[in-house]
Amino acid sequence: MEALLDPTSEQSLVERERLARPSTLEGLTVGLLDISKPRGDVFLDRIEERLVGIGANVKRYIKPTFTKPAPVDLRHQIATECQVVIEALAD
């Protein structure tokens, strides 16, 4: 069994079932979340090019700061607008 580590400050272990990965990204809306670390946008620019090239729809989002979790309203927006999310972690 694999362990999925949650980088938030949860004090107790929460069991979460993994969602099945889609067989293709073609036609899906993929959210790209820039966590506001340096050069994360550069990484996401390249990912966006590749996703558009395979027929995915792309929406871009940005956190106010990398030092805190994304605000609840931003997380809700992403969850309601996207089927898949990629988060940029770059320096």
N, C-alpha and C positions, 0 to 999 in steps of 0.2 A: 504494500500500500504506500502510495506517495503522500508526502506531507506538503501542504500548501501553506507557506508562511505569510501571515498578514502583517505588513509593516506599520500598521496603525498601533495606537496605544491601548488596544483592547486588553482588559485585565483578566478575562476568562476566555478559554478556547471556545470558538463558535464553529460548529460543523456546517460546512457549506458543500452542496453537491455541485460538481463541475457540470457546466452546460456542454452539450455536444458541439463540436466545431462544425461550421458549415462546410459542405463539400466544395463550394466555390464562393468567391466573393463577388462574382459577376451579378450586377443588379442589386446588390445589398448596399445599404448606407453604412459606411465605415466612419466612425468618429476618430479624429486625431487630436489627442489631448496633449498640449504643450504645457509642461509643469513649470515653466518659467526658469529653467536652468539654461546657462549659456550654451548656445549652438543647438539646442533642442529643435528650434525652428528649422535649422538647416537639415537635420535628420528627417523631420516630418515633410519638408518640401520634396525630398527625394522619394519618400514613401508615397506621398500623394501622386507623384508622377507615375509611379509603378501601378498604383491602384486604379487610377483613371485609365491607364493603358490596358487593364484587363476588364474594364467595364464596370467598376465599382463607382458608386456615388460617394463623394467625400465631403464631410463637414469638419471644420476646424474649430477647436476650442482652446482656451488658455486659462490656466489657473492664475490668480492674482500673485501668488508667491509659492515657491517650492517648499517653504518651511512649514506649511500647514496643509491639511487635507483640503481637497476641493470643496467649495461651499455646497451646501445641500441643494440649493436651487440649480447650480451648474450640473451636479451629478444627476439630478432629476431630468434636466433638459437633455443631457446626453443619453440617458436610459430610454427616454421616450422618442428620441429622434433617430437612434442608431441601432443596428443589429450587432455590430462588432465595434470594439474600441481598441485603438493602439495608443499607448502612452509613451511620450518621448522622455528618455532618461539620458541626457548627454551633458558633457562638460567641455 
